[in-house]
Amino acid sequence: MSVILDVQNLKTYFHTDYGLVKAADGVSFQVNQGEIIGLVGESGCGKSVSILSIMQLIPTPPGEIVDGKVFFEGKDIMQYEANGPDMRKIRGAKMTMIFQEPMTSLNPVLTICRQMTEILELHLDMDRHSARERSIELLKMVGVPDASSRVDDYPHQFSGGMRQRVMIAMAIACNPEIIFADEPTTAVDVTTQAQLLELMMDLVKRINTALVIVTHNLGVVARYAQRIYVMYAGRIVESGTSEEIFSNPQHPYTRGLLRSVPKLGEKHGTKKLVPIFGLPPNLIDMPPTCAFLPRCTYKIGRCEKDEWPALRSVGNQHYIACYADIRGKQ
Amino acid sequence: MADNSGVPPPKIDITGITAAPPKHSEWRRFARVFFGRNLYLIGFIIVVIIILTAIFAPLIAPYDPLQNDLRNKLQSPSKDHWLGTDQLGRDILSRIIYGTQISLEIGFSAIFASAIIGILMGLTAAHFGGWVFAIIMRITDALMALPGIILVLLIAGLGNRGIGVVIFALGFGGIAGMCRMMCGQALSVKQNDYVLSARAVGMSNWRIMWTQIFPNAFPPLIVGVTMGIGGVVLGEAGLSFLGIGVPAPHPSWGGMVMDGQRFLLDNPLLSIAPGVAIMFLVFGFNMVGDGIRDAIDPKLRGVL
């Protein structure tokens, strides 16, 4: 398996009136060809910002990609101008994105056909007729019933789940190398979530593309992701195969996360859920020490003095950013 | 658990829906909303009548609007002159009928000129932001500080009078408003997810501006444009009333109101009739504007 996306030390800062927000502060991760990756963390930890930075969609100002390299197919795409032709050729064709809100991610005044053919004409140089045929084919692939007539409908004539299917169809339109799904199922109900996830996994396998699922839903990544990156306060704090992360979490934050999720099959009332105490940190003007320190129950003397630790290996493909060794501790 | 490669996931029926909802033609929907309300329908009929009147003025008008007939001046309504005659004996009905030509000519030209320039300016400012925004908005501020009436007085004072000057002045005065309206709309449309998702599929700035931002920001402006026609006609009437609008022998409604005020006690219709004509035109265009807005606004789809 070859690495198709290699993010190195990505730093995206936002200049706000209240101070500097380091939304992504040295994020590094790799995605292999055809791999499904989970990017997990609570709201505001920098998951979406990292993804948008990679695609160079961060609004500037106030955002700014301060540092970092993103190698995609061997080239550092951070060298490209954000709205330049090189970047536009990649966006939507080789690197696509599924947004969180299907209700607002489609242009309300254009038909589905117009919006889909736009992409095909833009990247694949199709003429209008074959682009239309291809759009219908794509809609059939994602399970939109009666696709050949619904292609001329407007977004408001689709339900939320159906719109998200259209978004998925648009994301796979040009057979991308990698798809970023930014909380793709958060805005739809649970049964639709399951349908959409099954559909996405099926399609990803069929066209052999890599998928990065950004989510705070641990159930989703547990079922589908092969590897998981856990983010906290703009940094990756733990990474590993999903088996490792779920059975043997080594970072205090990951352990806290997993303890706060109810498990199916556990008898009611036998075990209390353990919340993580405290609140997520305010990202403005953070101290140099570990951001999880105030909430950590495993802290050791070194944590108070030294800077945020770098990732260190604790097993096969398993890395944590923590000084403490919590193995065997409760 | 995590790696599900061994166990195949349970098959889920991914559609769940078998029949698509019935289809409605967009035009039919437009017509249903637009003609479904009596008020809009009345407005539409008024506008159609006014436009037809302007086109067929030479056929409908019973007299030449410029023909003096001093023996029959200041007559009350009669069988020969339905609305009476003015101080020079000209038939008022004919003058009002011909006046629609001038009113519409000024209304449409001024509003389209200002709309096109204003929309381009506003769209550019909102889309590109930064220093482009700052410069365009300062220009707009400067335009707002320059009242159209002063402009006409200035040009008229230099010795130029005529319809062209009135169109220029009223159109010039409208640019700032159009620009601001478009800019505000475009700025709010720009925040939408679909603009970000258009960028995420690799569309260029220019294409995003015309396919994503403009069509979504435009509907509210249609109201502005159609209502603006009423406003411009009113403005023309005001200028003519002050004597600096459309020059003398031509039948302009505003000018007729002014001419008539001296004879209000002899024949009040001299002022009232063109005034009512102005009122109908403004009302008609306002209603049509409202109707179009309701009918094409995507946010009201499904509601109306």
Interface residues (C-beta under 8 A of the other chain):
Chain A: M55 L57 N83 M87 R88 K89 I90 R91 G92 A93 T96 M97 F99 E101 T104 S105 L106 N107 P108 V109 L110 E118 I119 L122 H123 G143 V144 P145 D146 S149 R150 D153 Y154 H156 Q157 M167 M170 A194 Q195 E198 L199 M201 A222 R223 Y224 A225 Q226 T241 S242 E243 I245 F246 S247
Chain B: M1 A2 D3 N4 P9 I12 D13 I14 T15 G16 I17 T18 A19 A20 P21 K23 N192 D193 Y194 L196 S197 A198 R199 A200 V201 G202 M203 S204 N205 T211 Q212 P215 N216 P298 K299 R301 G302
